[in-house]
Amino acid sequence: MARVVSGAGCWEVLLEWIRRTADPGGRVALVTGERIFQRGGAAAALAGEILAGSPGSPHFRVGGEPDDRLVDRMVKAVRRTGGAAAVVSVGGGSALDAGKALAAMLCEEGDTMDFLEGVGTCKPSGRMLPWFAAPTTAGTGSEATTNAVLSRPGLSGFKRSLRHASYRAAGVVLDARLAVGAPALQVAASGMDAFTQLFESWSSRRVPADLEPWLESALVAAYRALPGAVAAAPDGDHKLTGILLEAAFLSGVGLTRAGLGTTHGLAGTIGAVSRAPHGIACARLMGPAIRETLDWLVLHSDEPPAAAALEKCRRLGRKLSSDGGDWWNPFYRMAGWAREFGVPPLGIFRIGRARFERILQAANDRESPAALGRAAWERILHEAIGREAVRGL
């Protein structure tokens, strides 16, 4: 990654990067959230400045999680109107993924689906236009990853990545002012997604030794910042939001270098078969998934790998426990965040028996230190879906 700048008010740096990249009069393709101008604030001001500095440039508004057909339409629109020198994303994970995919597909021939891993048959070249990212939520860490997630929800749907090691941002600004105005539920769901990615990459069986301390520091900081950031929404707290933006960025680094675990092993298929937003899915799955992981590690603590992972979790729990209580208390607190923050159960997204079975068939623990299996996955899903909805399965 060429440049990363963090701090309240740093978004103006992005305008200078764009000017240097696009040259005077160069066109920039802007990808934002659907309601960026209605939301107002610094994010709207930044988008307005970008459009004013690049007259006639296309502006794409992304509502909901992007799919390959949206990217194809954006590619055609950019080419039809004269091309672009760079792509800029100002928004949450969906706007970032869509912009990253657009920057890549403008350098390819063919449909986006042809290049999706596990779906298409074409290998991405790795070329992409300069892509700049200004996240307005502290969630997926897409600004730091080398993949763009695209989905087509449905019983036979998919959620796959356009991936290449060269798909890196040319520049990222982590500015807390851009996140002001986000409702409490969005702050909670995106923050819990980032926290989950941090925990799963930190506890991964293949976490690199040089990255582990960074992930642990981000975990501790996010654990302490998230409740206050949710309480301060929508007005926001620049200090707490800044901590979460940096934690989300590191969660994207962790995803790329260490992989993820059980929560995302379930959330990916949930996003493929239903319209449950990724942040909501992760927020509801996180608590029971962490609890099941710890229970499995305790049960298998006579095995050296499980014992080492359990001791690692004990050390983290003691570090998170500010009152000197038992090491597992912070993990119980995390498990209660979804209810505390008012995150709705996944049952509202109509996950019936057929979808439930498909989720279980595709579920896996990925790089988790625990090998949970179907019975544990069922317990996690039941809790995430909610008692009333489970009765109808």
SVG drawing of the C-alpha trace seen along z (x, -y; Angstrom):
<svg xmlns="http://www.w3.org/2000/svg" viewBox="-43 -22 51 56">
<polyline fill="none" stroke="black" stroke-width="0.4" points="0.0,0.0 1.5,-3.3 0.1,-5.7 -2.0,-5.6 -2.9,-8.7 -4.9,-8.7 -6.4,-11.5 -9.4,-13.8 -9.4,-16.2 -6.9,-14.3 -9.4,-13.7 -8.0,-16.8 -4.8,-14.9 -6.9,-12.6 -7.7,-15.6 -4.0,-16.2 -3.4,-12.6 -6.2,-12.7 -4.9,-15.9 -1.4,-14.3 -2.7,-11.1 -5.4,-12.4 -3.5,-15.6 -5.5,-18.7 -8.8,-17.8 -8.3,-14.1 -11.6,-12.2 -12.1,-10.3 -14.8,-7.6 -16.3,-8.2 -18.1,-5.4 -20.0,-6.3 -22.8,-5.1 -26.3,-5.6 -27.2,-8.4 -23.9,-10.2 -25.3,-13.7 -28.4,-13.2 -26.1,-12.3 -24.1,-15.4 -21.0,-16.2 -17.4,-15.7 -18.1,-12.7 -20.5,-14.7 -18.1,-17.6 -15.3,-15.3 -17.5,-13.7 -18.5,-17.2 -14.9,-18.4 -13.9,-15.3 -16.8,-15.9 -16.1,-19.6 -12.4,-19.0 -13.3,-16.5 -16.2,-17.9 -18.2,-15.3 -16.8,-12.4 -19.2,-9.5 -20.6,-9.1 -21.9,-5.7 -24.0,-5.3 -24.0,-1.8 -27.0,-0.8 -26.6,2.6 -23.9,5.1 -22.6,5.0 -22.8,7.8 -20.9,8.5 -23.7,7.1 -23.4,3.7 -19.6,3.7 -20.3,4.6 -22.7,1.7 -20.2,-0.7 -17.4,0.4 -19.6,-0.1 -20.7,-3.6 -17.0,-4.7 -15.9,-3.4 -18.9,-5.0 -18.1,-8.4 -14.4,-8.5 -12.7,-6.4 -11.1,-7.4 -7.6,-8.1 -8.4,-6.8 -11.2,-5.4 -12.1,-6.8 -14.4,-5.1 -15.9,-7.2 -18.2,-5.0 -18.6,-1.8 -17.5,1.7 -19.9,2.0 -18.7,-1.2 -15.1,-0.2 -15.5,3.3 -17.4,1.9 -14.8,-0.7 -11.9,1.7 -13.7,4.1 -14.3,1.3 -10.7,0.2 -9.7,3.8 -12.3,4.6 -11.5,1.4 -8.2,3.1 -9.8,6.5 -11.9,7.7 -15.0,9.7 -17.7,9.9 -16.8,9.6 -18.3,13.0 -15.7,14.6 -13.0,13.5 -14.6,14.4 -12.8,17.1 -14.8,20.3 -17.3,19.1 -15.4,17.9 -12.7,19.5 -10.5,16.5 -7.5,15.5 -7.3,11.7 -4.2,10.0 -3.6,8.0 -3.8,4.7 -6.0,1.9 -6.4,-1.8 -5.1,-3.8 -7.8,-3.2 -8.1,-5.5 -10.2,-4.6 -11.9,-6.8 -13.9,-4.6 -16.9,-6.1 -17.5,-3.1 -15.1,-1.1 -16.0,2.4 -14.7,4.7 -11.2,3.3 -11.7,3.5 -9.3,0.6 -6.5,2.9 -7.4,6.1 -6.5,7.5 -10.0,8.7 -13.4,7.3 -16.4,9.2 -19.4,9.5 -22.6,11.4 -25.9,12.6 -28.1,13.5 -30.6,16.3 -31.1,20.0 -28.7,20.8 -26.7,17.6 -23.1,16.9 -20.7,14.6 -17.3,14.6 -14.2,12.5 -12.4,10.8 -8.9,11.3 -5.3,10.7 -2.2,9.9 -1.8,6.6 -5.3,5.3 -4.0,2.7 -5.2,-0.8 -3.0,-3.6 -3.9,-5.6 -6.1,-5.4 -7.4,-8.1 -8.7,-7.1 -10.6,-10.2 -13.0,-10.0 -14.9,-13.1 -16.0,-11.0 -17.8,-8.6 -19.9,-11.2 -23.6,-10.8 -23.6,-7.0 -26.5,-5.6 -25.7,-3.5 -26.7,-0.2 -24.3,-0.8 -21.5,-1.7 -22.2,1.4 -22.5,3.9 -19.5,2.6 -17.4,2.4 -18.3,5.9 -17.4,7.1 -13.9,5.5 -13.5,6.9 -14.4,10.4 -11.9,10.1 -9.2,9.0 -10.0,11.9 -10.2,14.5 -7.0,13.4 -5.2,13.0 -6.2,16.5 -5.6,18.0 -3.5,21.1 -1.3,19.3 -1.0,15.7 2.4,14.4 4.6,13.6 5.3,10.1 1.6,9.3 0.2,10.9 1.2,8.0 -0.4,5.4 -3.6,7.4 -3.6,7.9 -3.1,4.1 -5.9,3.3 -8.2,5.9 -7.6,4.3 -8.2,0.8 -11.3,1.8 -12.7,3.6 -12.4,0.5 -13.6,-1.9 -16.6,-0.2 -19.2,-0.6 -18.4,-4.3 -18.5,-4.9 -22.0,-3.2 -23.3,-5.3 -22.0,-8.5 -23.7,-7.8 -24.9,-9.5 -23.0,-12.6 -19.8,-10.6 -16.7,-10.8 -13.7,-11.5 -11.2,-9.9 -13.1,-6.6 -14.1,-6.5 -10.5,-7.1 -9.4,-4.1 -12.1,-1.9 -11.0,-3.0 -7.4,-2.0 -8.6,1.2 -10.8,2.0 -7.8,1.3 -5.7,3.7 -8.5,6.3 -8.2,6.1 -4.5,6.7 -5.2,9.6 -7.8,11.1 -5.3,10.9 -2.3,12.4 -3.7,14.7 -7.2,15.7 -10.4,15.8 -12.4,18.3 -15.8,19.7 -17.9,16.5 -16.8,15.7 -17.1,19.4 -20.8,19.0 -21.3,15.4 -20.1,15.9 -22.9,18.4 -25.5,16.4 -24.7,13.5 -25.0,15.8 -28.4,17.2 -30.1,14.2 -30.0,10.5 -28.7,10.2 -26.1,7.4 -22.6,8.7 -22.1,6.6 -25.4,7.7 -24.5,11.3 -21.1,11.1 -22.4,9.2 -25.0,11.9 -22.6,14.7 -19.6,13.3 -20.6,14.0 -21.7,17.6 -18.8,18.4 -16.2,17.1 -17.9,18.9 -18.0,22.2 -14.4,21.8 -13.3,21.3 -15.4,24.2 -13.7,26.5 -10.3,25.3 -11.0,26.0 -12.3,29.5 -9.2,30.3 -6.7,28.6 -4.8,31.8 -3.7,31.4 -0.7,29.1 -2.1,26.9 -5.4,26.4 -3.5,25.7 -1.4,23.1 -4.4,21.4 -6.3,21.4 -3.4,19.9 -3.2,17.2 -6.9,16.4 -6.3,16.4 -3.6,13.8 -5.8,11.6 -8.7,12.0 -6.5,10.8 -5.3,7.9 -8.9,6.9 -10.2,7.3 -9.6,3.8 -11.1,4.8 -8.8,7.8 -11.6,10.2 -11.6,13.7 -10.0,13.9 -13.2,15.1 -15.3,12.1 -14.4,9.9 -15.5,12.8 -18.9,13.0 -19.2,9.2 -18.4,9.5 -21.1,12.3 -23.6,9.8 -22.8,6.9 -25.3,7.9 -28.2,7.6 -26.7,4.6 -26.3,2.7 -29.8,3.7 -28.5,5.8 -31.5,7.7 -31.6,11.5 -30.9,13.0 -34.4,14.6 -35.8,11.3 -34.1,12.2 -36.3,15.3 -33.7,18.0 -35.9,21.0 -35.1,24.7 -33.6,24.9 -31.3,21.9 -30.4,23.2 -29.3,26.5 -27.3,24.8 -25.4,22.7 -24.6,25.8 -23.4,27.7 -21.0,24.8 -19.9,23.9 -16.3,24.3 -14.0,23.2 -11.4,21.8 -8.2,21.0 -9.8,21.2 -7.7,23.1 -10.9,25.1 -12.5,27.8 -16.1,27.3 -18.2,29.3 -21.9,29.4 -23.4,29.6 -21.6,26.4 -22.4,24.7 -26.1,25.4 -25.9,23.9 -24.2,20.8 -26.8,20.4 -29.7,21.0 -28.6,18.2 -27.8,15.9 -31.2,16.5 -33.2,16.0 -35.5,18.3 -38.7,17.4 -37.3,18.0 -35.7,21.2 -39.0,22.7 -40.2,22.2 -37.3,24.2"/>
</svg>
